């Protein structure tokens, strides 16, 4: 079983959590809670994988903290 990394943010306007898998076109969703977002992203991922393993356009490497 392959694992994918999802980026999660919280929308300032709606308060919803939004997430996407970097480099995986179409693999994005939202939810009112982190749990709901996780469930929704899992469903989207499984649906997209029905067509076979994608060739990802990019790969998540990590995060950096910047100061200004």
Secondary structure, DSSP 8 states (H G I E B T S, - for coil): -----EEEEE-TTT--EEEEETT-TT-EEEESSHHHHHHHHHHHHHHHHTT-----S-----------
